[in-house]
Amino acid sequence: MSTTDAARSAEPPRTVSDAAEACAVRFLAAHLHDVLASVGDGLVLLDSEGLVVLMSPGAEDLTGMSTAQAAGRTAAEAFAANPWIAATVARSRSGETRRTSEVGELATPYGRRVSAHLTAAPVLDADGKVVGTLLLFSDTGGARSLAQKAERDARADELSAVAAGLAHEIKNPLGGIKGAAQILGETLAGDPEAGRFTALITREVDRVSALLEQLLELTRPPQLQLAAVNVHRILNDVLLLERTAGEALTVRCEFDPSLPDVCADEAKLRQVFLNLTRNALEAMGRKGILTISTRMETDFHVRNPGRGQGRLLSIEIEDSGPGIAPEDSERIFTPFFTTKASGTGLGLAVSRRLVAQHGGLLRVESEPGRGARFCVSLPVATDGGGE
């Protein structure tokens, strides 16, 4: 027997379990980052001392903390803005329960709050000794937003045919009324009083026609001219249109210059931002603080079949106005619902539909007395520009 054969015979026989474990260790050593990036939920690992040793990209996105920032710190220190995380970890490490769950809101560095579900569980070695703690975050807010979007789209489809037929039926007689008013005005050209009335009829017909056009916008199938669009250029154009000198208005632009383009119809996108900006200014009485910010969306992604998870770009338009009552936060996107004395209740409904046609989301966050923030999330342009 050779020396090598003797050495091999002295080793304990390797089991299938040992071989599988060794294979897994080699794989993780080579692809740990890839594995973590593939985990849809947020994953955080604490060592036996309760110090952060590892965070998945999903956890970094949800908490706003990077692994480099959190490593070597306790949960209380790393997630100081969210003390309920440390409380959940403490319950898990106290020995009272092996596994504990909690639902709460994650405060992000951008001032947003994300609803999340947290599960904390001990990591045990082969002897049953606790060697660490595993934290698993699930973004319940993003899932709820997507589910609500699907429900809204279903309701909109049911109403679109009725609305389209109604709009067309109303537009036909309006044309006749306007034509008759114009002929009457020419016939009574020498009567100033009659001229005022015929002019009033014409103006009101034009106003109703404009409302019907907005209503039809809710029912028409998407006909978008997609191209790679820079949202900052559109936002700057909108601000030039809406700002006037001498008003007690402060505008803050917090733009991320490194953002990629979005794949969008520029004219439709301008319509959305113009409407949201006007709403914000009107809510403040054109005085106060208007904040427009852009960033990459970190709360959730959109999954594109065959192309993995698509990145979203976020545009937030925030005002310092009176805010929106909780019961009105969803109703404001319903056609013809408005809290304005002279509003039509179609602007936000049209805006949400246009954003949805681009594959994005339009949502609102508000508290009475603390202003409102409208957030538009849009897919970034793919390589090669618009489709």
PALUMDREN-661880 format. One record per residue (C-alpha): residue number from 1; residue in three letters; x, y, z. Coordinates in Angstrom, 2 decimals. Layout:
N
<pos=NUM, code=ALA, x=X, y=Y, z=Z>
...
***
This chain:
387
<pos=1, code=MET, x=0.00, y=0.00, z=0.00>
<pos=2, code=SER, x=1.45, y=3.38, z=-0.94>
<pos=3, code=THR, x=1.86, y=6.25, z=1.51>
<pos=4, code=THR, x=-0.94, y=8.15, z=-0.23>
<pos=5, code=ASP, x=-3.27, y=5.14, z=-0.04>
<pos=6, code=ALA, x=-2.46, y=4.76, z=3.66>
<pos=7, code=ALA, x=-3.24, y=8.41, z=4.34>
<pos=8, code=ARG, x=-6.54, y=8.10, z=2.53>
<pos=9, code=SER, x=-7.51, y=4.98, z=4.45>
<pos=10, code=ALA, x=-6.82, y=6.82, z=7.72>
<pos=11, code=GLU, x=-9.37, y=9.57, z=6.89>
<pos=12, code=PRO, x=-12.95, y=9.03, z=8.09>
<pos=13, code=PRO, x=-15.22, y=8.16, z=5.19>
<pos=14, code=ARG, x=-16.99, y=11.21, z=3.76>
<pos=15, code=THR, x=-20.79, y=10.96, z=3.73>
<pos=16, code=VAL, x=-23.09, y=12.27, z=1.03>
<pos=17, code=SER, x=-24.06, y=15.04, z=3.46>
<pos=18, code=ASP, x=-20.41, y=16.06, z=3.90>
<pos=19, code=ALA, x=-19.88, y=16.19, z=0.16>
<pos=20, code=ALA, x=-23.01, y=18.26, z=-0.39>
<pos=21, code=GLU, x=-21.97, y=20.68, z=2.35>
<pos=22, code=ALA, x=-18.50, y=21.08, z=0.87>
<pos=23, code=CYS, x=-20.02, y=21.71, z=-2.55>
<pos=24, code=ALA, x=-22.37, y=24.33, z=-1.10>
<pos=25, code=VAL, x=-19.50, y=26.06, z=0.72>
<pos=26, code=ARG, x=-17.45, y=26.28, z=-2.49>
<pos=27, code=PHE, x=-20.44, y=27.63, z=-4.39>
<pos=28, code=LEU, x=-21.24, y=30.27, z=-1.77>
<pos=29, code=ALA, x=-17.60, y=31.31, z=-1.56>
<pos=30, code=ALA, x=-17.63, y=32.01, z=-5.29>
<pos=31, code=HIS, x=-21.18, y=33.40, z=-5.66>
<pos=32, code=LEU, x=-22.27, y=34.78, z=-2.28>
<pos=33, code=HIS, x=-23.03, y=38.25, z=-3.68>
<pos=34, code=ASP, x=-24.97, y=36.77, z=-6.59>
<pos=35, code=VAL, x=-27.06, y=34.64, z=-4.23>
<pos=36, code=LEU, x=-27.85, y=37.60, z=-1.97>
<pos=37, code=ALA, x=-28.76, y=39.78, z=-4.96>
<pos=38, code=SER, x=-31.20, y=37.07, z=-6.09>
<pos=39, code=VAL, x=-33.04, y=37.06, z=-2.77>
<pos=40, code=GLY, x=-36.12, y=39.17, z=-3.38>
<pos=41, code=ASP, x=-36.64, y=39.97, z=0.30>
<pos=42, code=GLY, x=-34.21, y=41.79, z=2.56>
<pos=43, code=LEU, x=-31.86, y=39.55, z=4.53>
<pos=44, code=VAL, x=-29.63, y=40.64, z=7.46>
<pos=45, code=LEU, x=-27.32, y=38.36, z=9.45>
<pos=46, code=LEU, x=-26.12, y=39.16, z=12.99>
<pos=47, code=ASP, x=-23.31, y=37.27, z=14.73>
<pos=48, code=SER, x=-23.41, y=35.79, z=18.25>
<pos=49, code=GLU, x=-22.69, y=39.25, z=19.72>
<pos=50, code=GLY, x=-25.62, y=40.77, z=17.85>
<pos=51, code=LEU, x=-23.41, y=42.69, z=15.39>
<pos=52, code=VAL, x=-24.31, y=43.02, z=11.72>
<pos=53, code=VAL, x=-22.06, y=40.90, z=9.52>
<pos=54, code=LEU, x=-24.01, y=40.69, z=6.27>
<pos=55, code=MET, x=-26.84, y=42.42, z=4.40>
<pos=56, code=SER, x=-28.46, y=41.53, z=1.10>
<pos=57, code=PRO, x=-29.02, y=44.24, z=-1.55>
<pos=58, code=GLY, x=-32.75, y=43.99, z=-0.82>
<pos=59, code=ALA, x=-32.14, y=44.79, z=2.85>
<pos=60, code=GLU, x=-29.93, y=47.73, z=1.87>
<pos=61, code=ASP, x=-32.69, y=49.10, z=-0.35>
<pos=62, code=LEU, x=-35.41, y=48.75, z=2.28>
<pos=63, code=THR, x=-33.47, y=50.11, z=5.26>
<pos=64, code=GLY, x=-31.38, y=52.69, z=3.44>
<pos=65, code=MET, x=-28.23, y=51.27, z=5.08>
<pos=66, code=SER, x=-25.35, y=49.65, z=3.22>
<pos=67, code=THR, x=-23.42, y=46.66, z=4.51>
<pos=68, code=ALA, x=-20.33, y=48.84, z=4.88>
<pos=69, code=GLN, x=-22.26, y=51.30, z=7.07>
<pos=70, code=ALA, x=-23.94, y=48.65, z=9.22>
<pos=71, code=ALA, x=-21.16, y=46.06, z=9.58>
<pos=72, code=GLY, x=-19.83, y=45.71, z=13.12>
<pos=73, code=ARG, x=-22.73, y=47.63, z=14.65>
<pos=74, code=THR, x=-25.65, y=46.35, z=16.69>
<pos=75, code=ALA, x=-29.16, y=46.41, z=15.23>
<pos=76, code=ALA, x=-30.01, y=49.33, z=17.52>
<pos=77, code=GLU, x=-27.05, y=51.31, z=16.18>
<pos=78, code=ALA, x=-27.36, y=50.32, z=12.52>
<pos=79, code=PHE, x=-31.11, y=50.87, z=12.35>
<pos=80, code=ALA, x=-31.46, y=53.74, z=14.80>
<pos=81, code=ALA, x=-34.20, y=55.34, z=12.70>
<pos=82, code=ASN, x=-36.29, y=52.17, z=13.12>
<pos=83, code=PRO, x=-36.09, y=51.18, z=16.81>
<pos=84, code=TRP, x=-38.74, y=48.49, z=16.37>
<pos=85, code=ILE, x=-36.15, y=46.39, z=14.50>
<pos=86, code=ALA, x=-33.87, y=46.25, z=17.55>
<pos=87, code=ALA, x=-36.88, y=45.45, z=19.76>
<pos=88, code=THR, x=-37.78, y=42.50, z=17.52>
<pos=89, code=VAL, x=-34.17, y=41.25, z=17.60>
<pos=90, code=ALA, x=-34.10, y=41.56, z=21.38>
<pos=91, code=ARG, x=-37.21, y=39.40, z=21.74>
<pos=92, code=SER, x=-35.68, y=36.77, z=19.48>
<pos=93, code=ARG, x=-32.36, y=36.76, z=21.39>
<pos=94, code=SER, x=-34.00, y=36.74, z=24.83>
<pos=95, code=GLY, x=-34.79, y=33.06, z=24.55>
<pos=96, code=GLU, x=-38.51, y=33.62, z=25.13>
<pos=97, code=THR, x=-39.25, y=32.55, z=21.58>
<pos=98, code=ARG, x=-37.20, y=30.93, z=18.83>
<pos=99, code=ARG, x=-38.85, y=32.91, z=16.08>
<pos=100, code=THR, x=-40.66, y=36.24, z=16.20>
<pos=101, code=SER, x=-42.37, y=38.42, z=13.62>
<pos=102, code=GLU, x=-43.37, y=42.06, z=13.54>
<pos=103, code=VAL, x=-45.04, y=44.43, z=11.08>
<pos=104, code=GLY, x=-43.95, y=48.05, z=11.02>
<pos=105, code=GLU, x=-42.86, y=50.99, z=8.93>
<pos=106, code=LEU, x=-39.29, y=51.46, z=7.77>
<pos=107, code=ALA, x=-38.19, y=55.08, z=7.75>
<pos=108, code=THR, x=-35.87, y=55.65, z=4.76>
<pos=109, code=PRO, x=-33.24, y=58.39, z=4.35>
<pos=110, code=TYR, x=-35.52, y=60.00, z=1.74>
<pos=111, code=GLY, x=-38.23, y=60.66, z=4.31>
<pos=112, code=ARG, x=-40.53, y=57.97, z=2.98>
<pos=113, code=ARG, x=-42.05, y=55.22, z=5.07>
<pos=114, code=VAL, x=-42.25, y=51.70, z=3.72>
<pos=115, code=SER, x=-44.55, y=49.11, z=5.25>
<pos=116, code=ALA, x=-42.57, y=45.96, z=6.01>
<pos=117, code=HIS, x=-42.87, y=42.57, z=7.69>
<pos=118, code=LEU, x=-39.85, y=41.44, z=9.74>
<pos=119, code=THR, x=-39.09, y=37.90, z=10.88>
<pos=120, code=ALA, x=-36.22, y=37.32, z=13.33>
<pos=121, code=ALA, x=-34.94, y=33.80, z=13.97>
<pos=122, code=PRO, x=-31.87, y=32.38, z=15.75>
<pos=123, code=VAL, x=-29.13, y=30.65, z=13.78>
<pos=124, code=LEU, x=-28.21, y=27.37, z=15.49>
<pos=125, code=ASP, x=-25.11, y=25.24, z=15.04>
<pos=126, code=ALA, x=-25.05, y=21.42, z=14.98>
<pos=127, code=ASP, x=-25.12, y=21.31, z=18.80>
<pos=128, code=GLY, x=-28.13, y=23.63, z=19.05>
<pos=129, code=LYS, x=-26.07, y=26.59, z=20.21>
<pos=130, code=VAL, x=-27.18, y=30.04, z=19.05>
<pos=131, code=VAL, x=-24.42, y=31.47, z=16.85>
<pos=132, code=GLY, x=-26.31, y=34.36, z=15.28>
<pos=133, code=THR, x=-29.64, y=35.88, z=14.31>
<pos=134, code=LEU, x=-31.26, y=35.98, z=10.89>
<pos=135, code=LEU, x=-33.52, y=38.90, z=9.96>
<pos=136, code=LEU, x=-35.83, y=38.62, z=6.95>
<pos=137, code=PHE, x=-37.67, y=41.72, z=5.67>
<pos=138, code=SER, x=-40.62, y=41.66, z=3.27>
<pos=139, code=ASP, x=-41.81, y=44.84, z=1.56>
<pos=140, code=THR, x=-45.57, y=44.64, z=2.10>
<pos=141, code=GLY, x=-46.13, y=48.22, z=0.91>
<pos=142, code=GLY, x=-44.85, y=47.59, z=-2.61>
<pos=143, code=ALA, x=-46.88, y=44.40, z=-2.98>
<pos=144, code=ARG, x=-50.00, y=46.18, z=-1.77>
<pos=145, code=SER, x=-49.46, y=49.04, z=-4.24>
<pos=146, code=LEU, x=-49.15, y=46.62, z=-7.15>
<pos=147, code=ALA, x=-52.26, y=44.69, z=-6.07>
<pos=148, code=GLN, x=-54.24, y=47.91, z=-5.76>
<pos=149, code=LYS, x=-53.02, y=48.97, z=-9.19>
<pos=150, code=ALA, x=-54.29, y=45.71, z=-10.72>
<pos=151, code=GLU, x=-57.67, y=46.18, z=-9.05>
<pos=152, code=ARG, x=-57.95, y=49.77, z=-10.25>
<pos=153, code=ASP, x=-57.05, y=48.77, z=-13.79>
<pos=154, code=ALA, x=-59.79, y=46.13, z=-13.76>
<pos=155, code=ARG, x=-62.39, y=48.66, z=-12.62>
<pos=156, code=ALA, x=-61.21, y=51.18, z=-15.21>
<pos=157, code=ASP, x=-61.63, y=48.66, z=-18.02>
<pos=158, code=GLU, x=-65.22, y=48.04, z=-16.99>
<pos=159, code=LEU, x=-66.07, y=51.74, z=-17.02>
<pos=160, code=SER, x=-64.13, y=52.77, z=-20.12>
<pos=161, code=ALA, x=-66.67, y=51.55, z=-22.69>
<pos=162, code=VAL, x=-69.55, y=53.33, z=-20.92>
<pos=163, code=ALA, x=-67.57, y=56.56, z=-20.54>
<pos=164, code=ALA, x=-66.47, y=56.54, z=-24.18>
<pos=165, code=GLY, x=-70.02, y=56.08, z=-25.44>
<pos=166, code=LEU, x=-71.36, y=58.78, z=-23.14>
<pos=167, code=ALA, x=-68.67, y=61.27, z=-24.16>
<pos=168, code=HIS, x=-69.33, y=60.76, z=-27.86>
<pos=169, code=GLU, x=-73.10, y=61.11, z=-27.39>
<pos=170, code=ILE, x=-72.62, y=64.43, z=-25.59>
<pos=171, code=LYS, x=-70.05, y=65.82, z=-28.04>
<pos=172, code=ASN, x=-72.36, y=65.48, z=-31.04>
<pos=173, code=PRO, x=-75.11, y=67.88, z=-29.82>
<pos=174, code=LEU, x=-72.49, y=70.24, z=-28.38>
<pos=175, code=GLY, x=-71.21, y=70.91, z=-31.89>
<pos=176, code=GLY, x=-74.74, y=71.85, z=-32.95>
<pos=177, code=ILE, x=-75.22, y=74.13, z=-29.93>
<pos=178, code=LYS, x=-71.98, y=75.96, z=-30.57>
<pos=179, code=GLY, x=-72.77, y=76.40, z=-34.27>
<pos=180, code=ALA, x=-76.24, y=77.75, z=-33.47>
<pos=181, code=ALA, x=-74.80, y=80.19, z=-30.90>
<pos=182, code=GLN, x=-72.29, y=81.51, z=-33.41>
<pos=183, code=ILE, x=-75.00, y=82.03, z=-36.06>
<pos=184, code=LEU, x=-77.22, y=83.72, z=-33.48>
<pos=185, code=GLY, x=-74.37, y=85.99, z=-32.47>
<pos=186, code=GLU, x=-73.84, y=87.08, z=-36.07>
<pos=187, code=THR, x=-77.59, y=87.69, z=-36.49>
<pos=188, code=LEU, x=-77.73, y=89.81, z=-33.31>
<pos=189, code=ALA, x=-74.45, y=91.59, z=-33.92>
<pos=190, code=GLY, x=-76.02, y=94.96, z=-33.17>
<pos=191, code=ASP, x=-77.27, y=93.91, z=-29.72>
<pos=192, code=PRO, x=-74.40, y=93.98, z=-27.16>
<pos=193, code=GLU, x=-76.47, y=92.21, z=-24.47>
<pos=194, code=ALA, x=-77.37, y=89.35, z=-26.81>
<pos=195, code=GLY, x=-73.72, y=89.17, z=-27.91>
<pos=196, code=ARG, x=-72.58, y=88.59, z=-24.32>
<pos=197, code=PHE, x=-75.01, y=85.72, z=-23.94>
<pos=198, code=THR, x=-74.01, y=84.01, z=-27.19>
<pos=199, code=ALA, x=-70.33, y=84.42, z=-26.27>
<pos=200, code=LEU, x=-71.09, y=82.83, z=-22.88>
<pos=201, code=ILE, x=-72.77, y=79.86, z=-24.59>
<pos=202, code=THR, x=-69.74, y=79.39, z=-26.86>
<pos=203, code=ARG, x=-67.28, y=79.52, z=-23.94>
<pos=204, code=GLU, x=-69.28, y=77.01, z=-21.90>
<pos=205, code=VAL, x=-69.55, y=74.65, z=-24.87>
<pos=206, code=ASP, x=-65.77, y=74.83, z=-25.29>
<pos=207, code=ARG, x=-65.31, y=74.13, z=-21.55>
<pos=208, code=VAL, x=-67.56, y=71.06, z=-21.66>
<pos=209, code=SER, x=-65.79, y=69.87, z=-24.82>
<pos=210, code=ALA, x=-62.46, y=70.13, z=-23.03>
<pos=211, code=LEU, x=-63.85, y=68.07, z=-20.13>
<pos=212, code=LEU, x=-65.04, y=65.42, z=-22.55>
<pos=213, code=GLU, x=-61.59, y=65.26, z=-24.12>
<pos=214, code=GLN, x=-60.13, y=64.55, z=-20.68>
<pos=215, code=LEU, x=-62.79, y=61.90, z=-20.10>
<pos=216, code=LEU, x=-61.98, y=60.28, z=-23.44>
<pos=217, code=GLU, x=-58.31, y=60.24, z=-22.42>
<pos=218, code=LEU, x=-59.34, y=57.76, z=-19.71>
<pos=219, code=THR, x=-60.96, y=55.40, z=-22.22>
<pos=220, code=ARG, x=-58.64, y=55.48, z=-25.22>
<pos=221, code=PRO, x=-56.18, y=52.63, z=-25.67>
<pos=222, code=PRO, x=-52.55, y=53.68, z=-25.21>
<pos=223, code=GLN, x=-50.96, y=55.26, z=-28.28>
<pos=224, code=LEU, x=-47.59, y=56.22, z=-26.90>
<pos=225, code=GLN, x=-44.63, y=57.49, z=-28.90>
<pos=226, code=LEU, x=-41.90, y=55.96, z=-26.76>
<pos=227, code=ALA, x=-38.34, y=57.19, z=-26.69>
<pos=228, code=ALA, x=-35.54, y=57.69, z=-24.17>
<pos=229, code=VAL, x=-36.53, y=60.81, z=-22.23>
<pos=230, code=ASN, x=-34.66, y=62.87, z=-19.64>
<pos=231, code=VAL, x=-37.15, y=63.63, z=-16.85>
<pos=232, code=HIS, x=-35.09, y=66.56, z=-15.54>
<pos=233, code=ARG, x=-35.51, y=68.45, z=-18.81>
<pos=234, code=ILE, x=-39.28, y=67.94, z=-18.68>
<pos=235, code=LEU, x=-39.48, y=69.01, z=-15.04>
<pos=236, code=ASN, x=-37.47, y=72.17, z=-15.73>
<pos=237, code=ASP, x=-39.79, y=73.01, z=-18.64>
<pos=238, code=VAL, x=-42.84, y=72.53, z=-16.40>
<pos=239, code=LEU, x=-41.39, y=74.79, z=-13.71>
<pos=240, code=LEU, x=-40.72, y=77.52, z=-16.29>
<pos=241, code=LEU, x=-44.37, y=77.36, z=-17.35>
<pos=242, code=GLU, x=-45.76, y=77.46, z=-13.82>
<pos=243, code=ARG, x=-43.50, y=79.91, z=-12.00>
<pos=244, code=THR, x=-44.25, y=83.64, z=-12.00>
<pos=245, code=ALA, x=-42.14, y=86.41, z=-10.47>
<pos=246, code=GLY, x=-43.11, y=88.05, z=-7.18>
<pos=247, code=GLU, x=-44.99, y=85.09, z=-5.67>
<pos=248, code=ALA, x=-44.21, y=83.95, z=-2.13>
<pos=249, code=LEU, x=-43.10, y=80.58, z=-3.42>
<pos=250, code=THR, x=-39.94, y=78.60, z=-2.75>
<pos=251, code=VAL, x=-39.05, y=75.85, z=-5.22>
<pos=252, code=ARG, x=-36.52, y=73.22, z=-4.23>
<pos=253, code=CYS, x=-35.15, y=70.89, z=-6.89>
<pos=254, code=GLU, x=-33.31, y=67.86, z=-5.53>
<pos=255, code=PHE, x=-32.30, y=66.13, z=-8.75>
<pos=256, code=ASP, x=-29.92, y=63.18, z=-9.02>
<pos=257, code=PRO, x=-27.88, y=64.09, z=-12.13>
<pos=258, code=SER, x=-26.70, y=60.51, z=-12.60>
<pos=259, code=LEU, x=-30.16, y=59.11, z=-13.30>
<pos=260, code=PRO, x=-30.73, y=57.29, z=-16.58>
<pos=261, code=ASP, x=-33.44, y=58.22, z=-19.08>
<pos=262, code=VAL, x=-36.91, y=56.74, z=-18.89>
<pos=263, code=CYS, x=-38.70, y=55.08, z=-21.79>
<pos=264, code=ALA, x=-41.70, y=57.36, z=-22.25>
<pos=265, code=ASP, x=-43.89, y=59.52, z=-24.45>
<pos=266, code=GLU, x=-42.50, y=62.98, z=-23.71>
<pos=267, code=ALA, x=-45.76, y=64.86, z=-24.37>
<pos=268, code=LYS, x=-47.77, y=62.53, z=-22.12>
<pos=269, code=LEU, x=-45.17, y=62.69, z=-19.38>
<pos=270, code=ARG, x=-45.16, y=66.49, z=-19.55>
<pos=271, code=GLN, x=-48.94, y=66.40, z=-19.12>
<pos=272, code=VAL, x=-48.57, y=64.30, z=-15.97>
<pos=273, code=PHE, x=-45.93, y=66.51, z=-14.35>
<pos=274, code=LEU, x=-47.72, y=69.71, z=-15.36>
<pos=275, code=ASN, x=-50.91, y=68.47, z=-13.73>
<pos=276, code=LEU, x=-49.19, y=67.36, z=-10.51>
<pos=277, code=THR, x=-47.25, y=70.61, z=-10.24>
<pos=278, code=ARG, x=-50.34, y=72.75, z=-10.80>
<pos=279, code=ASN, x=-52.23, y=70.74, z=-8.18>
<pos=280, code=ALA, x=-49.43, y=71.29, z=-5.68>
<pos=281, code=LEU, x=-49.30, y=75.04, z=-6.36>
<pos=282, code=GLU, x=-53.07, y=75.38, z=-6.11>
<pos=283, code=ALA, x=-53.11, y=73.43, z=-2.85>
<pos=284, code=MET, x=-50.65, y=75.96, z=-1.38>
<pos=285, code=GLY, x=-52.35, y=79.01, z=-2.87>
<pos=286, code=ARG, x=-49.16, y=79.47, z=-4.91>
<pos=287, code=LYS, x=-47.16, y=80.26, z=-1.78>
<pos=288, code=GLY, x=-45.11, y=77.96, z=0.40>
<pos=289, code=ILE, x=-42.50, y=75.33, z=-0.47>
<pos=290, code=LEU, x=-42.63, y=73.12, z=-3.55>
<pos=291, code=THR, x=-40.05, y=70.32, z=-3.53>
<pos=292, code=ILE, x=-39.36, y=68.20, z=-6.60>
<pos=293, code=SER, x=-36.88, y=65.36, z=-6.21>
<pos=294, code=THR, x=-35.66, y=62.48, z=-8.35>
<pos=295, code=ARG, x=-33.88, y=59.26, z=-7.41>
<pos=296, code=MET, x=-33.67, y=55.59, z=-8.24>
<pos=297, code=GLU, x=-36.56, y=53.66, z=-6.71>
<pos=298, code=THR, x=-35.28, y=51.36, z=-3.96>
<pos=299, code=ASP, x=-38.53, y=50.16, z=-2.42>
<pos=300, code=PHE, x=-39.51, y=47.73, z=-5.17>
<pos=301, code=HIS, x=-38.87, y=46.78, z=-8.78>
<pos=302, code=VAL, x=-40.96, y=45.67, z=-11.73>
<pos=303, code=ARG, x=-40.32, y=42.20, z=-13.07>
<pos=304, code=ASN, x=-40.18, y=42.05, z=-16.87>
<pos=305, code=PRO, x=-40.70, y=38.60, z=-18.42>
<pos=306, code=GLY, x=-37.45, y=37.38, z=-19.89>
<pos=307, code=ARG, x=-35.50, y=40.41, z=-18.66>
<pos=308, code=GLY, x=-35.47, y=39.99, z=-14.89>
<pos=309, code=GLN, x=-36.24, y=42.84, z=-12.54>
<pos=310, code=GLY, x=-36.60, y=46.25, z=-14.16>
<pos=311, code=ARG, x=-35.34, y=49.31, z=-12.34>
<pos=312, code=LEU, x=-37.69, y=52.17, z=-11.55>
<pos=313, code=LEU, x=-36.93, y=55.87, z=-11.42>
<pos=314, code=SER, x=-38.87, y=57.92, z=-8.87>
<pos=315, code=ILE, x=-40.07, y=61.52, z=-9.24>
<pos=316, code=GLU, x=-41.59, y=63.08, z=-6.13>
<pos=317, code=ILE, x=-43.57, y=66.34, z=-6.13>
<pos=318, code=GLU, x=-44.20, y=67.57, z=-2.60>
<pos=319, code=ASP, x=-46.07, y=70.65, z=-1.36>
<pos=320, code=SER, x=-46.40, y=72.34, z=2.03>
<pos=321, code=GLY, x=-50.15, y=72.76, z=1.70>
<pos=322, code=PRO, x=-52.96, y=71.55, z=3.97>
<pos=323, code=GLY, x=-52.57, y=67.90, z=2.99>
<pos=324, code=ILE, x=-55.21, y=65.33, z=2.09>
<pos=325, code=ALA, x=-57.68, y=63.67, z=4.45>
<pos=326, code=PRO, x=-56.99, y=59.91, z=4.85>
<pos=327, code=GLU, x=-60.39, y=58.97, z=3.45>
<pos=328, code=ASP, x=-59.66, y=61.00, z=0.29>
<pos=329, code=SER, x=-56.17, y=59.61, z=-0.45>
<pos=330, code=GLU, x=-57.46, y=56.99, z=-2.91>
<pos=331, code=ARG, x=-60.65, y=58.75, z=-3.96>
<pos=332, code=ILE, x=-58.71, y=61.65, z=-5.46>
<pos=333, code=PHE, x=-57.75, y=59.37, z=-8.36>
<pos=334, code=THR, x=-61.41, y=58.57, z=-9.08>
<pos=335, code=PRO, x=-62.89, y=60.39, z=-12.10>
<pos=336, code=PHE, x=-64.97, y=63.46, z=-11.14>
<pos=337, code=PHE, x=-63.96, y=63.34, z=-7.47>
<pos=338, code=THR, x=-62.37, y=66.64, z=-6.43>
<pos=339, code=THR, x=-61.76, y=68.64, z=-3.27>
<pos=340, code=LYS, x=-61.45, y=71.91, z=-5.23>
<pos=341, code=ALA, x=-64.31, y=74.36, z=-5.59>
<pos=342, code=SER, x=-63.62, y=74.68, z=-9.33>
<pos=343, code=GLY, x=-61.96, y=71.34, z=-10.05>
<pos=344, code=THR, x=-63.12, y=68.79, z=-12.61>
<pos=345, code=GLY, x=-61.83, y=65.67, z=-10.86>
<pos=346, code=LEU, x=-60.26, y=64.33, z=-14.06>
<pos=347, code=GLY, x=-56.64, y=65.53, z=-13.88>
<pos=348, code=LEU, x=-55.36, y=62.98, z=-11.38>
<pos=349, code=ALA, x=-57.39, y=60.16, z=-12.92>
<pos=350, code=VAL, x=-55.88, y=60.91, z=-16.34>
<pos=351, code=SER, x=-52.39, y=61.23, z=-14.84>
<pos=352, code=ARG, x=-52.60, y=57.87, z=-13.09>
<pos=353, code=ARG, x=-53.81, y=56.21, z=-16.29>
<pos=354, code=LEU, x=-50.97, y=57.74, z=-18.32>
<pos=355, code=VAL, x=-48.39, y=56.60, z=-15.77>
<pos=356, code=ALA, x=-49.92, y=53.10, z=-15.78>
<pos=357, code=GLN, x=-49.71, y=53.01, z=-19.58>
<pos=358, code=HIS, x=-45.97, y=53.61, z=-19.20>
<pos=359, code=GLY, x=-45.71, y=50.60, z=-16.87>
<pos=360, code=GLY, x=-45.31, y=52.78, z=-13.78>
<pos=361, code=LEU, x=-47.11, y=53.76, z=-10.59>
<pos=362, code=LEU, x=-48.59, y=57.02, z=-9.29>
<pos=363, code=ARG, x=-49.26, y=57.15, z=-5.56>
<pos=364, code=VAL, x=-49.76, y=59.78, z=-2.87>
<pos=365, code=GLU, x=-48.54, y=60.14, z=0.71>
<pos=366, code=SER, x=-50.11, y=62.80, z=2.89>
<pos=367, code=GLU, x=-51.08, y=63.80, z=6.39>
<pos=368, code=PRO, x=-53.59, y=66.56, z=7.10>
<pos=369, code=GLY, x=-51.75, y=69.78, z=7.89>
<pos=370, code=ARG, x=-48.40, y=68.46, z=6.63>
<pos=371, code=GLY, x=-48.70, y=68.72, z=2.86>
<pos=372, code=ALA, x=-48.84, y=66.02, z=0.23>
<pos=373, code=ARG, x=-46.24, y=64.09, z=-1.75>
<pos=374, code=PHE, x=-47.09, y=62.56, z=-5.13>
<pos=375, code=CYS, x=-44.65, y=59.92, z=-6.31>
<pos=376, code=VAL, x=-44.33, y=58.81, z=-9.94>
<pos=377, code=SER, x=-42.33, y=55.62, z=-10.50>
<pos=378, code=LEU, x=-41.32, y=54.91, z=-14.10>
<pos=379, code=PRO, x=-39.23, y=52.12, z=-15.70>
<pos=380, code=VAL, x=-35.84, y=53.28, z=-16.88>
<pos=381, code=ALA, x=-35.07, y=53.14, z=-20.59>
<pos=382, code=THR, x=-33.63, y=49.83, z=-21.79>
<pos=383, code=ASP, x=-30.38, y=49.68, z=-23.71>
<pos=384, code=GLY, x=-31.09, y=51.05, z=-27.10>
<pos=385, code=GLY, x=-33.72, y=53.62, z=-26.07>
<pos=386, code=GLY, x=-37.41, y=53.43, z=-26.61>
<pos=387, code=GLU, x=-39.23, y=50.41, z=-27.80>
***
